[in-house]
Amino acid sequence: MHTYFDSSRESLSTYTCPDWFRDAKFGIWSHWGPQSVPGVDDWDVVAPQDPSLPVDTILPGPSEWYARHMYVQGHRAYHHHLVKYGHPSKHGFKDMLPLWRAERWEPERLMDLYVAAGAKYFVSMGVHHDNFDLWDSRLHRWNAVKIGPKRDIVAEWKRAAVKRGLRFGVSEHVSASFAWFQTSHGTDATGPLAGVPYDGADPAFSDYYHPELPCFTEHIGAQWYTRDPACHERWFARMVDLLEASQPDFFYTDGGIPFGEVGRRLMAHFYNTNRARNGALEAVYAYKDIGSGEFFPEGGVQDVERGGIPDINPLPWQTDTTLSGWFYNCGQTFRTTTDIVHSLADIVSKNGNLLLNVVQLPDGSLPRECEIFLAEMAAWMACNSEAIHHTRPWRVAGEGPTSAAYGHFKEGNVFTADDVRYTQSKDSQRLYAISLGHPSQPLRLGALAREPRVIVDIQVLGSEESVVWTRSAEGVVIAPLNRWPSAHAVAFRLTFAS
């Protein structure tokens, strides 16, 4: 294999994001695994909140950190586990793994729903912080082929995605697991089993819970990644196995590039093997500027978790977010389709992609709310996908009263019909103005005041109704239609003279 990249920052900074990712705009993620199992419980019934516990332990459900928090005495997840399953010295998270059986999982059916909803790439979780591999791992006995579902989750997702022409990706969260899972080595501080080690301290399971790293037992914080070189090499070997097994075009790390040169070596390996296999570089490595590790955005694609940026980014980037919790929780709230559509338009106008987790029940099926969302998203995309897919940013991202803040965990903007986001066709002949609502008054596009080209036509995507519009030195004013063709947001197509 010819080597195009090495592990130096200088080499990796020559990376260019492939067009498929820039064209895709919208992906769906299956952030799913054994930690969804306790989510079906009504915690208020099984393990009511102890009012004496700190406020930050009050959770609506297990969240994605159940496998860590169940080993923290006083945490609500610990209390739930004690009541439902037993003490973590006798019944640890390893004993939860067989309970995740995915007995109603239908990847072919789900992929049809995701394609209809407009997804152009699909990402399967490879391994979460709980250190359970979802593929037929050659290096780790704790995997979904041997335990629980007894199925190669990653391989089946890929088969369904590729059959429908989607690009396929995998995510890894195990780089943080060496520190994150150290709570499994602890003990109760009080009570009848005080000082009795949890099951993570048993040497028979050290390949699952990781060796003990004493400095990480209580906190992760800035120490998201361990400094232990042996852990770095184990991570590298596992990730090479995942890449060889799944051969993805997209790879996600839940943090910065892990472990210095070791992480950069994995990036180079991913890029080089992908280029050799495809004849051109089709690989996208998404990573963050949080969670420690290295970050140099020119070396891959910047990922912003549950947040955004305020203006057009010169490099392609991505937001990752979820319809509800990262794993299923009984009684959780779900974001509306309007919220997702508005976020998508805002992100795409700024040269970004949206990767959305559609939460699954432990058995692999979808909650009713997710089924409804996918149907509504499919209806919106049937009218408006032209303004999203295969587009590029315009001169400005948009206009209106609402702007997105920069950074992670900054979502939740409430947009109005006066908020407009712009995209354009790759040949620049068509401009799309997406109103984030249904204008009840004439909509003014002030940004067009500085556009020198002649507008020959304006249409509303999905509608055959004639559009009444005027143009002046102050921009373009568009009268409302009698009937808007789609819910959530309206896309106007402006065509320029050749």
RODO-2510 file (C-alpha; in nm, 4 decimals, decimal comma):
residues 498
     n   res          X          Y          Z
     1     m     0,0000     0,0000     0,0000
     2     h     0,1336     0,3419    -0,0969
     3     t     0,1536     0,5817     0,1984
     4     y     0,0018     0,9215     0,1279
     5     f    -0,0115     1,0422     0,4883
     6     d     0,2113     0,9949     0,7902
     7     s     0,1352     1,0706     1,1537
     8     s     0,2744     1,4237     1,1543
     9     r     0,0434     1,7226     1,1833
    10     e     0,2076     1,8697     0,8749
    11     s     0,1158     1,5664     0,6652
    12     l    -0,2376     1,5317     0,8009
    13     s    -0,3020     1,9031     0,7500
    14     t    -0,2904     1,8484     0,3737
    15     y    -0,6209     1,6602     0,4033
    16     t    -0,9107     1,7723     0,1813
    17     c    -1,2693     1,6852     0,2726
    18     p    -1,4326     1,4750    -0,0036
    19     d    -1,7269     1,6074    -0,2010
    20     w    -1,9590     1,3261    -0,0932
    21     f    -1,9586     1,4633     0,2624
    22     r    -2,0105     1,8212     0,1475
    23     d    -2,3027     1,7041    -0,0692
    24     a    -2,4641     1,4805     0,1943
    25     k    -2,5622     1,7428     0,4552
    26     f    -2,7707     1,5036     0,6671
    27     g    -2,6775     1,1763     0,8320
    28     i    -2,8399     0,9453     1,0846
    29     w    -2,6582     0,7818     1,3726
    30     s    -2,7440     0,4693     1,5692
    31     h    -2,6123     0,5556     1,9158
    32     w    -2,7396     0,2282     2,0636
    33     g    -2,6125    -0,0494     2,2861
    34     p    -2,6416    -0,2232     2,6248
    35     q    -2,6804     0,1047     2,8125
    36     s    -3,0272     0,1383     2,6615
    37     v    -3,1478    -0,1621     2,8662
    38     p    -3,2197     0,0218     3,1951
    39     g    -3,3878     0,2991     2,9980
    40     v    -3,7142     0,1045     2,9679
    41     d    -3,7648     0,1249     3,3439
    42     d    -3,9755     0,3956     3,5027
    43     w    -3,7141     0,5134     3,7483
    44     d    -3,9646     0,7047     3,9581
    45     v    -4,1283     0,3694     4,0347
    46     v    -3,8262     0,1370     4,0416
    47     a    -3,5903     0,3692     4,2250
    48     p    -3,7537     0,6928     4,3417
    49     q    -3,5203     0,9867     4,3792
    50     d    -3,3725     1,0190     4,7280
    51     p    -3,4248     1,3878     4,8206
    52     s    -3,1036     1,3827     5,0251
    53     l    -2,8922     1,3185     4,7139
    54     p    -2,7193     1,6048     4,5320
    55     v    -2,9245     1,7712     4,2591
    56     d    -2,6762     1,6739     3,9868
    57     t    -2,7568     1,3064     4,0420
    58     i    -3,1238     1,3549     3,9512
    59     l    -3,1678     1,2077     3,6052
    60     p    -3,4818     1,1375     3,4016
    61     g    -3,3307     0,8002     3,3153
    62     p    -2,9999     0,6179     3,2830
    63     s    -2,8503     0,8307     3,0025
    64     e    -2,5445     0,7173     2,8126
    65     w    -2,3367     0,7100     3,1311
    66     y    -2,5211     0,4342     3,3147
    67     a    -2,2243     0,1962     3,3088
    68     r    -2,0122     0,4552     3,4894
    69     h    -2,2699     0,6024     3,7264
    70     m    -2,3995     0,2672     3,8530
    71     y    -2,0651     0,2378     4,0348
    72     v    -2,0959     0,5772     4,2085
    73     q    -2,2583     0,5274     4,5492
    74     g    -2,5214     0,7966     4,6030
    75     h    -2,5855     0,8448     4,2342
    76     r    -2,9384     0,7698     4,1192
    77     a    -2,8082     0,5167     3,8666
    78     y    -2,6378     0,3316     4,1547
    79     h    -2,9658     0,3337     4,3487
    80     h    -3,1589     0,2075     4,0442
    81     h    -2,9094    -0,0704     3,9830
    82     l    -2,9132    -0,1754     4,3481
    83     v    -3,2946    -0,2017     4,3497
    84     k    -3,3429    -0,3604     4,0060
    85     y    -3,0341    -0,5781     3,9564
    86     g    -2,8293    -0,6016     4,2741
    87     h    -2,5139    -0,4639     4,4299
    88     p    -2,2338    -0,3838     4,1800
    89     s    -1,9923    -0,6082     4,3673
    90     k    -2,2143    -0,9022     4,2694
    91     h    -2,3996    -0,7866     3,9608
    92     g    -2,1939    -0,5457     3,7555
    93     f    -2,2403    -0,3940     3,4142
    94     k    -2,0859    -0,7007     3,2480
    95     d    -2,3947    -0,8864     3,3694
    96     m    -2,6168    -0,6367     3,1870
    97     l    -2,4650    -0,7228     2,8506
    98     p    -2,6673    -1,0437     2,7913
    99     l    -2,9862    -0,8452     2,8600
   100     w    -2,9349    -0,6409     2,5436
   101     r    -3,0764    -0,8788     2,2824
   102     a    -3,1951    -0,6532     1,9959
   103     e    -3,4722    -0,9045     1,9294
   104     r    -3,6878    -0,6639     1,7224
   105     w    -3,4090    -0,4913     1,5325
   106     e    -3,4796    -0,4678     1,1576
   107     p    -3,1922    -0,2769     0,9953
   108     e    -3,3373    -0,3069     0,6447
   109     r    -3,6698    -0,1512     0,7437
   110     l    -3,5049     0,1215     0,9484
   111     m    -3,2668     0,2130     0,6682
   112     d    -3,5615     0,2608     0,4331
   113     l    -3,7064     0,5097     0,6822
   114     y    -3,3748     0,6917     0,7142
   115     v    -3,3304     0,7194     0,3377
   116     a    -3,6844     0,8557     0,2982
   117     a    -3,6080     1,1130     0,5690
   118     g    -3,3181     1,2454     0,3619
   119     a    -3,0149     1,0815     0,5181
   120     k    -2,7199     1,0473     0,2827
   121     y    -2,4855     0,8787     0,5290
   122     f    -2,5390     0,6439     0,8191
   123     v    -2,3183     0,5955     1,1245
   124     s    -2,3201     0,2890     1,3463
   125     m    -2,1746     0,3002     1,6916
   126     g    -1,8680     0,0788     1,6972
   127     v    -1,7990     0,0872     2,0707
   128     h    -1,9154     0,3215     2,3457
   129     h    -1,7503     0,4119     2,6764
   130     d    -1,8907     0,0848     2,8142
   131     n    -1,6177    -0,0996     2,6158
   132     f    -1,8581    -0,3381     2,4420
   133     d    -1,7767    -0,3899     2,0735
   134     l    -2,0692    -0,3996     1,8310
   135     w    -1,8755    -0,5826     1,5612
   136     d    -1,7155    -0,9279     1,5368
   137     s    -1,4017    -0,8143     1,7140
   138     r    -1,0905    -1,0266     1,6708
   139     l    -0,9236    -0,8688     1,9747
   140     h    -1,2001    -0,8318     2,2327
   141     r    -1,4198    -1,1128     2,3639
   142     w    -1,6770    -0,8650     2,4918
   143     n    -1,8664    -0,8133     2,1683
   144     a    -2,2177    -0,8363     2,0265
   145     v    -2,1470    -1,1492     1,8208
   146     k    -2,0563    -1,3483     2,1329
   147     i    -2,2833    -1,1830     2,3929
   148     g    -2,6326    -1,0378     2,3880
   149     p    -2,7705    -0,9990     2,0343
   150     k    -2,5291    -1,2621     1,8933
   151     r    -2,5239    -1,0482     1,5755
   152     d    -2,2639    -0,8331     1,4055
   153     i    -2,4423    -0,5020     1,4522
   154     v    -2,1916    -0,2960     1,2522
   155     a    -2,1853    -0,5372     0,9575
   156     e    -2,5632    -0,5567     0,9341
   157     w    -2,6010    -0,1796     0,9473
   158     k    -2,3394    -0,1427     0,6755
   159     r    -2,5042    -0,3980     0,4493
   160     a    -2,8379    -0,2143     0,4731
   161     a    -2,6797     0,1300     0,4213
   162     v    -2,4605     0,0404     0,1245
   163     k    -2,7479    -0,1415    -0,0476
   164     r    -2,9338     0,1919    -0,0532
   165     g    -2,6412     0,4002    -0,1706
   166     l    -2,5611     0,5632     0,1624
   167     r    -2,2081     0,6293     0,2804
   168     f    -2,1265     0,4316     0,5917
   169     g    -1,9479     0,5336     0,9095
   170     v    -1,8622     0,4128     1,2586
   171     s    -1,8094     0,5912     1,5891
   172     e    -1,5671     0,5130     1,8693
   173     h    -1,5976     0,6306     2,2280
   174     v    -1,3614     0,3786     2,3857
   175     s    -1,0655     0,6186     2,3798
   176     a    -1,2161     0,7783     2,6917
   177     s    -1,3240     0,4461     2,8422
   178     f    -0,9931     0,3748     3,0173
   179     a    -1,0640     0,6693     3,2490
   180     w    -1,4433     0,6722     3,2309
   181     f    -1,4844     0,3118     3,3491
   182     q    -1,2510     0,3418     3,6499
   183     t    -1,5492     0,3762     3,8842
   184     s    -1,6007     0,0001     3,8374
   185     h    -1,2833    -0,0527     4,0439
   186     g    -1,4236     0,1291     4,3468
   187     t    -1,6192     0,0317     4,6562
   188     d    -1,9020     0,1639     4,8676
   189     a    -1,7784     0,4184     5,1176
   190     t    -2,0601     0,3486     5,3634
   191     g    -2,3165     0,0794     5,4413
   192     p    -2,3005    -0,2972     5,4961
   193     l    -2,0763    -0,3585     5,1901
   194     a    -1,8385    -0,0691     5,2495
   195     g    -1,4924    -0,1589     5,1246
   196     v    -1,6091    -0,4602     4,9230
   197     p    -1,4662    -0,4166     4,5711
   198     y    -1,7018    -0,3775     4,2772
   199     d    -1,6748    -0,6394     4,0037
   200     g    -1,4414    -0,4223     3,7968
   201     a    -1,1655    -0,4993     4,0444
   202     d    -1,1808    -0,8721     3,9655
   203     p    -0,8733    -0,9619     3,7551
   204     a    -1,0853    -1,2109     3,5592
   205     f    -1,2643    -0,9171     3,3973
   206     s    -0,9764    -0,6727     3,3554
   207     d    -1,0027    -0,6982     2,9762
   208     y    -1,3531    -0,5567     3,0041
   209     y    -1,3218    -0,2971     3,2796
   210     h    -0,9600    -0,2043     3,1915
   211     p    -0,6686    -0,2157     3,4351
   212     e    -0,6985     0,0113     3,7356
   213     l    -0,5548     0,3603     3,6914
   214     p    -0,5745     0,5017     4,0456
   215     c    -0,5553     0,8691     3,9500
   216     f    -0,8775     0,8323     3,7491
   217     t    -1,0912     0,6550     4,0057
   218     e    -1,2969     0,9534     4,1177
   219     h    -1,2950     1,2035     3,8319
   220     i    -1,2330     1,2313     3,4603
   221     g    -1,2599     1,6026     3,3952
   222     a    -0,9629     1,7247     3,1955
   223     q    -0,8179     1,3724     3,2113
   224     w    -1,0622     1,2414     2,9501
   225     y    -0,7764     1,0394     2,7979
   226     t    -0,5325     0,8285     2,9924
   227     r    -0,1582     0,8869     2,9546
   228     d    -0,0800     0,5147     2,9867
   229     p     0,1087     0,4060     2,6688
   230     a    -0,0134     0,0474     2,7023
   231     c    -0,3742     0,1685     2,6860
   232     h    -0,2880     0,3778     2,3805
   233     e    -0,1596     0,0783     2,1895
   234     r    -0,4556    -0,1386     2,2885
   235     w    -0,6861     0,1336     2,1591
   236     f    -0,4928     0,1582     1,8336
   237     a    -0,5125    -0,2169     1,7705
   238     r    -0,8878    -0,2261     1,8453
   239     m    -0,9555     0,0665     1,6143
   240     v    -0,7528    -0,0861     1,3310
   241     d    -0,9621    -0,4002     1,3739
   242     l    -1,2827    -0,1940     1,3568
   243     l    -1,1632    -0,0118     1,0443
   244     e    -1,0595    -0,3331     0,8732
   245     a    -1,3871    -0,5047     0,9603
   246     s    -1,6188    -0,2200     0,8548
   247     q    -1,4153    -0,0304     0,5894
   248     p    -1,6050     0,2938     0,6540
   249     d    -1,5843     0,6257     0,4748
   250     f    -1,6662     0,8115     0,7982
   251     f    -1,5046     0,7730     1,1412
   252     y    -1,5947     0,9640     1,4583
   253     t    -1,4020     1,0013     1,7815
   254     d    -1,5841     1,1329     2,0895
   255     g    -1,3282     1,3975     2,1758
   256     g    -1,0089     1,5367     2,0327
   257     i    -0,7659     1,3142     1,8455
   258     p    -0,6621     1,0666     2,1161
   259     f    -0,3179     0,9915     2,2526
   260     g    -0,0899     1,2197     2,0508
   261     e     0,1135     1,0425     1,7871
   262     v    -0,0840     0,7194     1,8351
   263     g    -0,4097     0,8905     1,7409
   264     r    -0,2495     1,0670     1,4469
   265     r    -0,1090     0,7326     1,3346
   266     l    -0,4641     0,5936     1,3287
   267     m    -0,5817     0,8932     1,1226
   268     a    -0,3041     0,8310     0,8713
   269     h    -0,3884     0,4598     0,8588
   270     f    -0,7569     0,5389     0,7993
   271     y    -0,6805     0,7871     0,5225
   272     n    -0,4201     0,5688     0,3514
   273     t    -0,6244     0,2479     0,3513
   274     n    -0,9362     0,4340     0,2384
   275     r    -0,7519     0,5960    -0,0510
   276     a    -0,5943     0,2683    -0,1553
   277     r    -0,9334     0,0948    -0,1506
   278     n    -1,1265     0,3678    -0,3354
   279     g    -0,8595     0,5053    -0,5683
   280     a    -0,9258     0,8495    -0,4182
   281     l    -0,9551     0,9800    -0,0637
   282     e    -1,3164     0,9349     0,0447
   283     a    -1,2462     0,9268     0,4199
   284     v    -1,3864     1,1712     0,6756
   285     y    -1,2527     1,1732     1,0320
   286     a    -1,4728     1,3838     1,2637
   287     y    -1,3436     1,4956     1,6037
   288     k    -1,3907     1,7747     1,8571
   289     d    -1,2097     2,0581     2,0272
   290     i    -1,3271     1,9282     2,3671
   291     g    -1,2587     1,6137     2,5675
   292     s    -0,8794     1,6648     2,5627
   293     g    -0,6660     1,5233     2,2834
   294     e    -0,5393     1,7136     1,9815
   295     f    -0,7435     1,9377     1,7568
   296     f    -0,6365     2,0852     1,4255
   297     p    -0,9447     2,1329     1,2039
   298     e    -0,7548     2,1212     0,8761
   299     g    -0,6654     1,7563     0,9472
   300     g    -1,0242     1,6296     0,9350
   301     v    -1,3761     1,7565     1,0045
   302     q    -1,4628     1,9529     1,3167
   303     d    -1,7568     1,8117     1,5118
   304     v    -1,9632     2,0329     1,7424
   305     e    -2,1733     1,8313     1,9869
   306     r    -2,5300     1,9582     2,0291
   307     g    -2,4302     2,3061     1,9200
   308     g    -2,3262     2,5161     1,6260
   309     i    -2,1378     2,8152     1,4966
   310     p    -2,2622     3,1689     1,4247
   311     d    -2,1465     3,2112     1,0647
   312     i    -2,0098     3,0352     0,7561
   313     n    -1,7111     2,8168     0,8400
   314     p    -1,4415     2,8046     0,5709
   315     l    -1,3981     2,4293     0,6243
   316     p    -1,6769     2,1689     0,6199
   317     w    -1,7889     2,0778     0,9718
   318     q    -2,0581     1,8799     1,1505
   319     t    -2,3026     1,9031     1,4381
   320     d    -2,3896     1,5796     1,6131
   321     t    -2,7069     1,5740     1,8169
   322     t    -2,9964     1,3489     1,9153
   323     l    -3,3743     1,3470     1,9059
   324     s    -3,3839     1,2913     2,2826
   325     g    -3,1308     1,1331     2,5187
   326     w    -2,8364     0,9581     2,3585
   327     f    -2,9832     0,6260     2,4749
   328     y    -3,3518     0,5524     2,5253
   329     n    -3,4978     0,6686     2,8562
   330     c    -3,8539     0,6003     2,9667
   331     g    -4,0466     0,9257     2,9828
   332     q    -3,7878     1,1315     2,7968
   333     t    -3,8870     1,4297     2,5859
   334     f    -3,8252     1,4430     2,2110
   335     r    -3,7254     1,7347     1,9927
   336     t    -3,9826     1,8380     1,7363
   337     t    -3,9439     1,7948     1,3621
   338     t    -3,9647     2,1742     1,3301
   339     d    -3,6659     2,2090     1,5626
   340     i    -3,4616     1,9587     1,3604
   341     v    -3,5531     2,1140     1,0241
   342     h    -3,4591     2,4606     1,1485
   343     s    -3,1306     2,3340     1,2907
   344     l    -3,0525     2,1540     0,9651
   345     a    -3,1117     2,4652     0,7543
   346     d    -2,9036     2,6807     0,9894
   347     i    -2,6139     2,4328     0,9909
   348     v    -2,6147     2,3704     0,6155
   349     s    -2,6149     2,7452     0,5431
   350     k    -2,2853     2,7640     0,7350
   351     n    -2,1070     2,4850     0,5451
   352     g    -2,1997     2,2175     0,7966
   353     n    -2,3675     1,8774     0,8162
   354     l    -2,6129     1,7469     1,0739
   355     l    -2,5595     1,3968     1,2144
   356     l    -2,8738     1,3023     1,4077
   357     n    -2,9110     1,0156     1,6526
   358     v    -3,2516     0,8488     1,6171
   359     v    -3,2893     0,6788     1,9522
   360     q    -3,3795     0,3088     1,9605
   361     l    -3,5425     0,0916     2,2231
   362     p    -3,3228    -0,1873     2,3641
   363     d    -3,4964    -0,4390     2,1368
   364     g    -3,3905    -0,2372     1,8295
   365     s    -3,7292    -0,0955     1,7372
   366     l    -3,8087     0,2756     1,7375
   367     p    -4,0186     0,4644     1,9893
   368     r    -4,3417     0,5968     1,8414
   369     e    -4,2052     0,9521     1,8553
   370     c    -3,9144     0,8572     1,6292
   371     e    -4,1435     0,6914     1,3770
   372     i    -4,3524     1,0097     1,3643
   373     f    -4,0433     1,2266     1,3249
   374     l    -3,9104     1,0187     1,0351
   375     a    -4,2444     1,0357     0,8529
   376     e    -4,2627     1,4126     0,8995
   377     m    -3,8997     1,4576     0,7946
   378     a    -3,9609     1,2482     0,4830
   379     a    -4,2548     1,4709     0,3869
   380     w    -4,0461     1,7861     0,4324
   381     m    -3,7523     1,6475     0,2354
   382     a    -3,9837     1,5386    -0,0489
   383     c    -4,0562     1,9096    -0,1029
   384     n    -3,7344     2,0773    -0,0005
   385     s    -3,4324     1,8487    -0,0367
   386     e    -3,3134     2,0514    -0,3366
   387     a    -3,2324     2,3372    -0,0964
   388     i    -3,0283     2,1060     0,1281
   389     h    -2,8500     1,8274    -0,0570
   390     h    -2,5642     1,9063    -0,2960
   391     t    -2,5676     2,2739    -0,1989
   392     r    -2,2927     2,5119    -0,0932
   393     p    -2,2919     2,8227     0,1281
   394     w    -2,3756     3,1559    -0,0299
   395     r    -2,2085     3,4918     0,0455
   396     v    -2,3933     3,5132     0,3751
   397     a    -2,5462     3,2394     0,5866
   398     g    -2,8709     3,4196     0,6506
   399     e    -3,0572     3,7077     0,8050
   400     g    -3,3221     3,7634     1,0656
   401     p    -3,3557     3,8183     1,4409
   402     t    -3,2107     3,4862     1,5620
   403     s    -2,8471     3,3798     1,5522
   404     a    -2,6847     3,0620     1,6799
   405     a    -2,4185     3,0845     1,9486
   406     y    -2,0794     2,9260     1,9001
   407     g    -1,9895     2,6092     2,0815
   408     h    -2,0916     2,2707     2,2124
   409     f    -2,4221     2,2224     2,3975
   410     k    -2,5620     2,5509     2,2641
   411     e    -2,8617     2,4206     2,0704
   412     g    -3,2191     2,5162     2,1478
   413     n    -3,2549     2,8260     1,9298
   414     v    -3,6142     2,9306     1,8635
   415     f    -3,6363     3,0557     1,5056
   416     t    -3,9164     3,2502     1,3369
   417     a    -4,0424     3,2913     0,9815
   418     d    -3,8361     3,6119     0,9629
   419     d    -3,5203     3,4036     1,0054
   420     v    -3,3913     3,3109     0,6610
   421     r    -3,1012     3,0789     0,5798
   422     y    -2,9339     3,0744     0,2385
   423     t    -2,7808     2,7934     0,0355
   424     q    -2,6914     2,7815    -0,3333
   425     s    -2,6473     2,5245    -0,6061
   426     k    -2,2927     2,4170    -0,6815
   427     d    -2,3005     2,6065    -1,0141
   428     s    -2,4222     2,9210    -0,8286
   429     q    -2,7149     2,9659    -1,0696
   430     r    -2,9808     2,8982    -0,8060
   431     l    -3,0081     3,0549    -0,4645
   432     y    -3,2289     2,9007    -0,1940
   433     a    -3,3784     3,1180     0,0762
   434     i    -3,5225     2,9013     0,3523
   435     s    -3,7718     3,0769     0,5784
   436     l    -3,7749     2,9032     0,9166
   437     g    -4,1507     2,9106     0,9431
   438     h    -4,4481     3,0213     0,7321
   439     p    -4,4395     3,3945     0,6552
   440     s    -4,7779     3,5572     0,7150
   441     q    -4,6499     3,8945     0,5913
   442     p    -4,4355     3,9798     0,2877
   443     l    -4,0882     3,8376     0,3407
   444     r    -3,7997     4,0771     0,2763
   445     l    -3,4638     3,9329     0,1684
   446     g    -3,2347     4,2221     0,2452
   447     a    -2,9200     4,0320     0,1543
   448     l    -3,0262     4,0437    -0,2125
   449     a    -2,9690     4,4218    -0,2121
   450     r    -2,5998     4,3503    -0,2659
   451     e    -2,6518     4,0853    -0,5360
   452     p    -2,5636     4,2269    -0,8820
   453     r    -2,7127     3,9437    -1,0889
   454     v    -3,0547     3,9541    -1,2492
   455     i    -3,3217     3,7333    -1,0922
   456     v    -3,5356     3,5740    -1,3626
   457     d    -3,7625     3,3549    -1,1518
   458     i    -3,8656     3,2808    -0,7931
   459     q    -4,0541     2,9652    -0,6978
   460     v    -4,1497     2,7927    -0,3758
   461     l    -4,0213     2,4349    -0,3707
   462     g    -4,3079     2,1878    -0,3783
   463     s    -4,5644     2,4409    -0,4997
   464     e    -4,7041     2,5265    -0,8418
   465     e    -4,8536     2,8534    -0,7189
   466     s    -4,7119     3,1662    -0,8833
   467     v    -4,4936     3,3757    -0,6569
   468     v    -4,5517     3,7512    -0,6429
   469     w    -4,2290     3,9382    -0,5782
   470     t    -4,0619     4,2728    -0,6256
   471     r    -3,7017     4,3848    -0,6225
   472     s    -3,5586     4,7196    -0,5190
   473     a    -3,2379     4,8689    -0,3849
   474     e    -3,3407     4,7301    -0,0446
   475     g    -3,3617     4,3699    -0,1593
   476     v    -3,6380     4,1324    -0,2650
   477     v    -3,9868     4,1233    -0,1149
   478     i    -4,1955     3,8081    -0,1581
   479     a    -4,5681     3,7959    -0,0929
   480     p    -4,7059     3,4999     0,1071
   481     l    -4,8618     3,2130    -0,0833
   482     n    -5,2237     3,1193    -0,0321
   483     r    -5,1068     2,7763     0,0793
   484     w    -4,7622     2,6686     0,1882
   485     p    -4,6630     2,3260     0,0488
   486     s    -4,4797     2,1897     0,3531
   487     a    -4,4705     2,2165     0,7294
   488     h    -4,1862     2,3516     0,9450
   489     a    -4,0021     2,5706     0,6913
   490     v    -4,0424     2,7043     0,3367
   491     a    -3,7725     2,7066     0,0674
   492     f    -3,7729     2,9704    -0,2079
   493     r    -3,5665     2,9020    -0,5218
   494     l    -3,4286     3,2139    -0,6895
   495     t    -3,2901     3,1575    -1,0396
   496     f    -3,0342     3,3998    -1,1858
   497     a    -2,9871     3,4927    -1,5488
   498     s    -2,7059     3,2973    -1,7151
***
